Each structure stands twice: as structure tokens, then as C-alpha cells.
Amino acid sequence: QGGLKVLEITLRTPAALEAITAIREALPDAIVGAGTVIDSATLMAADKAGSQFFVSPGTNDSLLAAAKYSQIPLLPGVATPSEAMRLFDQGFSALKFFPAEAAGGAAMLKSIGGPLPQLDFCPTGGINPVNAVDYLALGNVRCVGGSWMAPTKLVAEQRWQEIEDMARVAANLGK
């Protein structure tokens, strides 16, 4: 209701796969994917749950092999130019930059944009409403990811209106 239409459900709890299925059924206009996909087993489980995309914090050979056999797109994670170049060599031009703030933040992505202009990034990790604007101003950033709009405390206290308001702010960043 707050305007976020692309939702990444991280596979960090036992309820994550069920949540993907439930959200897909309840919100058919939303694009729902699985995050923290770290190997072929989590990729296949997320696929079975109905994920429309996969996001990984990093990459390994078994994950990349599984992704090549899937019809669902993978946003593989990188933290360095060498990792980005390796993935570009394997056909990936859209990458997750993680952990964004710890790995150099917007300044790092601006620097990467010079020698690697063919790559696009979705930074996550330490993103908030203030620094998201800096990332979204970069030519090689297409979107940002974060969980600031649904803090654990507000979810536990079922403060849905506040979460909706925060989601609305997030949905309008960079516009």
C-alpha cells in the first residue's frame, strides 16, 4: 500500500519461502523475489515457492551454474571490481553491490562506473533514506535495496501505518 512493488524476501527465517508464496497469491501485481540465495538448494527452493527473481550476497560456482539452468533472473552480489568483471564475463550486467556502505559506498560505485560503464548496480547493506538519494543519483545505480522501511520493532508491534508511510517515502526516493 505504500507503493513498493518489488519485494525481496530474504531466506533467513523458516517462514521466508511460505511468505513468498503467500505474497504472490495476495498481491498479484507485486514482483516478489528471494534474497540471500546462496547455493543451488536455496535457489531451487525459492523457485518452487514462486520467486520471480533471486538475489545473492555474493557468488560461487554452484550458484552460478544453477542460475544458468533457471528461467528466473539472478542478481548476483559483488563487493569488488574484480568480482564484477568476473560476472560480466559470465553474462551478468546487473549486479548487487553488497555490503554497500562497508565496501566503499556511493564513492566506490562512482569509481567503478568509470572503467566499467556497462554494469548496473543495486546497492544494499547500510542503505537508508538519507544515503539512498546519493546512490540513486549515480548513473550506474538502477535501484537500491534495504529494510529500513519495515524495522523489526514496528513489525513486532504491528504498526502497519508507520511501515506504510516509510514505504511510501522509500518508493519516492530519487524521483
Contacts in CASP RR format, 6 or more apart in sequence:
PFRMAT RR
TARGET T0000
AUTHOR 0000-0000-0000
METHOD contacts of the structure
MODEL  1
QGGLKVLEITLRTPAALEAITAIREALPDAIVGAGTVIDSATLMAADKAG
SQFFVSPGTNDSLLAAAKYSQIPLLPGVATPSEAMRLFDQGFSALKFFPA
EAAGGAAMLKSIGGPLPQLDFCPTGGINPVNAVDYLALGNVRCVGGSWMA
PTKLVAEQRWQEIEDMARVAANLGK
1 164 0 8 1.000
1 167 0 8 1.000
2 164 0 8 1.000
2 165 0 8 1.000
2 167 0 8 1.000
2 168 0 8 1.000
2 171 0 8 1.000
3 167 0 8 1.000
3 168 0 8 1.000
3 171 0 8 1.000
4 149 0 8 1.000
4 167 0 8 1.000
4 170 0 8 1.000
4 171 0 8 1.000
5 29 0 8 1.000
5 30 0 8 1.000
5 31 0 8 1.000
5 171 0 8 1.000
6 30 0 8 1.000
6 31 0 8 1.000
6 143 0 8 1.000
7 23 0 8 1.000
7 30 0 8 1.000
7 31 0 8 1.000
7 32 0 8 1.000
7 33 0 8 1.000
8 33 0 8 1.000
8 34 0 8 1.000
8 35 0 8 1.000
8 53 0 8 1.000
8 55 0 8 1.000
8 145 0 8 1.000
9 16 0 8 1.000
9 19 0 8 1.000
9 20 0 8 1.000
9 23 0 8 1.000
9 32 0 8 1.000
9 33 0 8 1.000
9 34 0 8 1.000
9 35 0 8 1.000
10 16 0 8 1.000
10 34 0 8 1.000
10 35 0 8 1.000
10 36 0 8 1.000
11 17 0 8 1.000
11 34 0 8 1.000
11 35 0 8 1.000
11 36 0 8 1.000
11 37 0 8 1.000
11 42 0 8 1.000
11 45 0 8 1.000
11 46 0 8 1.000
12 36 0 8 1.000
16 34 0 8 1.000
17 34 0 8 1.000
17 45 0 8 1.000
17 46 0 8 1.000
17 48 0 8 1.000
17 49 0 8 1.000
18 49 0 8 1.000
20 32 0 8 1.000
20 33 0 8 1.000
20 34 0 8 1.000
20 46 0 8 1.000
20 49 0 8 1.000
20 50 0 8 1.000
20 51 0 8 1.000
21 49 0 8 1.000
21 50 0 8 1.000
23 30 0 8 1.000
23 32 0 8 1.000
24 30 0 8 1.000
24 32 0 8 1.000
24 50 0 8 1.000
24 52 0 8 1.000
31 52 0 8 1.000
31 53 0 8 1.000
32 50 0 8 1.000
32 51 0 8 1.000
32 52 0 8 1.000
33 46 0 8 1.000
33 50 0 8 1.000
33 51 0 8 1.000
33 52 0 8 1.000
33 53 0 8 1.000
33 54 0 8 1.000
33 55 0 8 1.000
34 42 0 8 1.000
34 46 0 8 1.000
34 49 0 8 1.000
34 51 0 8 1.000
34 53 0 8 1.000
34 54 0 8 1.000
34 55 0 8 1.000
35 46 0 8 1.000
35 54 0 8 1.000
35 55 0 8 1.000
35 56 0 8 1.000
36 42 0 8 1.000
36 55 0 8 1.000
36 56 0 8 1.000
36 57 0 8 1.000
37 43 0 8 1.000
37 46 0 8 1.000
37 54 0 8 1.000
37 55 0 8 1.000
37 56 0 8 1.000
37 63 0 8 1.000
37 74 0 8 1.000
38 56 0 8 1.000
38 57 0 8 1.000
38 58 0 8 1.000
38 60 0 8 1.000
38 63 0 8 1.000
39 60 0 8 1.000
39 62 0 8 1.000
39 63 0 8 1.000
39 66 0 8 1.000
40 62 0 8 1.000
40 63 0 8 1.000
40 65 0 8 1.000
40 66 0 8 1.000
43 54 0 8 1.000
43 63 0 8 1.000
43 66 0 8 1.000
43 67 0 8 1.000
43 70 0 8 1.000
43 74 0 8 1.000
44 66 0 8 1.000
46 54 0 8 1.000
46 72 0 8 1.000
47 54 0 8 1.000
47 70 0 8 1.000
47 72 0 8 1.000
51 72 0 8 1.000
52 72 0 8 1.000
53 72 0 8 1.000
53 73 0 8 1.000
53 74 0 8 1.000
53 75 0 8 1.000
54 67 0 8 1.000
54 70 0 8 1.000
54 72 0 8 1.000
54 73 0 8 1.000
54 74 0 8 1.000
54 75 0 8 1.000
55 74 0 8 1.000
55 75 0 8 1.000
55 77 0 8 1.000
55 96 0 8 1.000
55 122 0 8 1.000
56 63 0 8 1.000
56 74 0 8 1.000
56 75 0 8 1.000
56 76 0 8 1.000
56 77 0 8 1.000
56 96 0 8 1.000
57 77 0 8 1.000
57 96 0 8 1.000
57 98 0 8 1.000
58 76 0 8 1.000
58 77 0 8 1.000
58 78 0 8 1.000
58 79 0 8 1.000
58 83 0 8 1.000
58 96 0 8 1.000
58 98 0 8 1.000
59 76 0 8 1.000
59 77 0 8 1.000
59 78 0 8 1.000
59 83 0 8 1.000
59 87 0 8 1.000
63 74 0 8 1.000
63 76 0 8 1.000
64 74 0 8 1.000
64 76 0 8 1.000
64 90 0 8 1.000
67 74 0 8 1.000
67 76 0 8 1.000
74 92 0 8 1.000
75 94 0 8 1.000
75 95 0 8 1.000
75 96 0 8 1.000
75 122 0 8 1.000
76 87 0 8 1.000
76 92 0 8 1.000
76 95 0 8 1.000
76 96 0 8 1.000
77 83 0 8 1.000
77 87 0 8 1.000
77 95 0 8 1.000
77 96 0 8 1.000
77 97 0 8 1.000
77 98 0 8 1.000
78 84 0 8 1.000
78 87 0 8 1.000
78 95 0 8 1.000
78 96 0 8 1.000
78 97 0 8 1.000
78 98 0 8 1.000
79 97 0 8 1.000
79 98 0 8 1.000
79 99 0 8 1.000
79 103 0 8 1.000
80 103 0 8 1.000
81 112 0 8 1.000
81 115 0 8 1.000
81 116 0 8 1.000
84 95 0 8 1.000
84 112 0 8 1.000
84 116 0 8 1.000
84 119 0 8 1.000
85 116 0 8 1.000
87 95 0 8 1.000
88 116 0 8 1.000
88 118 0 8 1.000
88 119 0 8 1.000
93 118 0 8 1.000
93 119 0 8 1.000
93 120 0 8 1.000
94 119 0 8 1.000
94 120 0 8 1.000
94 121 0 8 1.000
94 122 0 8 1.000
94 142 0 8 1.000
95 119 0 8 1.000
95 120 0 8 1.000
95 121 0 8 1.000
95 122 0 8 1.000
96 121 0 8 1.000
96 122 0 8 1.000
96 123 0 8 1.000
96 124 0 8 1.000
97 103 0 8 1.000
97 105 0 8 1.000
97 108 0 8 1.000
97 109 0 8 1.000
97 121 0 8 1.000
97 122 0 8 1.000
97 123 0 8 1.000
97 124 0 8 1.000
98 123 0 8 1.000
98 124 0 8 1.000
98 125 0 8 1.000
99 124 0 8 1.000
99 125 0 8 1.000
99 126 0 8 1.000
100 109 0 8 1.000
100 123 0 8 1.000
100 124 0 8 1.000
100 125 0 8 1.000
100 126 0 8 1.000
100 127 0 8 1.000
100 135 0 8 1.000
101 125 0 8 1.000
101 126 0 8 1.000
101 127 0 8 1.000
101 131 0 8 1.000
102 125 0 8 1.000
102 126 0 8 1.000
105 123 0 8 1.000
105 131 0 8 1.000
105 135 0 8 1.000
106 123 0 8 1.000
106 131 0 8 1.000
106 134 0 8 1.000
106 135 0 8 1.000
106 137 0 8 1.000
106 138 0 8 1.000
109 121 0 8 1.000
109 123 0 8 1.000
109 135 0 8 1.000
109 138 0 8 1.000
109 140 0 8 1.000
109 141 0 8 1.000
110 138 0 8 1.000
112 119 0 8 1.000
112 121 0 8 1.000
112 140 0 8 1.000
113 119 0 8 1.000
113 138 0 8 1.000
113 139 0 8 1.000
113 140 0 8 1.000
116 140 0 8 1.000
117 140 0 8 1.000
119 140 0 8 1.000
120 140 0 8 1.000
120 141 0 8 1.000
120 142 0 8 1.000
121 140 0 8 1.000
121 141 0 8 1.000
121 142 0 8 1.000
122 141 0 8 1.000
122 142 0 8 1.000
122 143 0 8 1.000
122 144 0 8 1.000
122 145 0 8 1.000
123 135 0 8 1.000
123 141 0 8 1.000
123 144 0 8 1.000
123 145 0 8 1.000
124 144 0 8 1.000
124 145 0 8 1.000
124 146 0 8 1.000
125 145 0 8 1.000
125 146 0 8 1.000
126 146 0 8 1.000
127 135 0 8 1.000
127 144 0 8 1.000
127 145 0 8 1.000
127 146 0 8 1.000
127 148 0 8 1.000
128 148 0 8 1.000
129 148 0 8 1.000
129 169 0 8 1.000
129 170 0 8 1.000
129 173 0 8 1.000
132 144 0 8 1.000
132 170 0 8 1.000
132 173 0 8 1.000
132 174 0 8 1.000
133 173 0 8 1.000
133 174 0 8 1.000
135 141 0 8 1.000
135 144 0 8 1.000
136 143 0 8 1.000
136 144 0 8 1.000
136 173 0 8 1.000
136 174 0 8 1.000
137 174 0 8 1.000
144 173 0 8 1.000
148 166 0 8 1.000
148 170 0 8 1.000
149 163 0 8 1.000
149 166 0 8 1.000
149 167 0 8 1.000
149 169 0 8 1.000
149 170 0 8 1.000
150 163 0 8 1.000
150 166 0 8 1.000
150 167 0 8 1.000
151 163 0 8 1.000
154 162 0 8 1.000
154 163 0 8 1.000
154 166 0 8 1.000
155 163 0 8 1.000
END
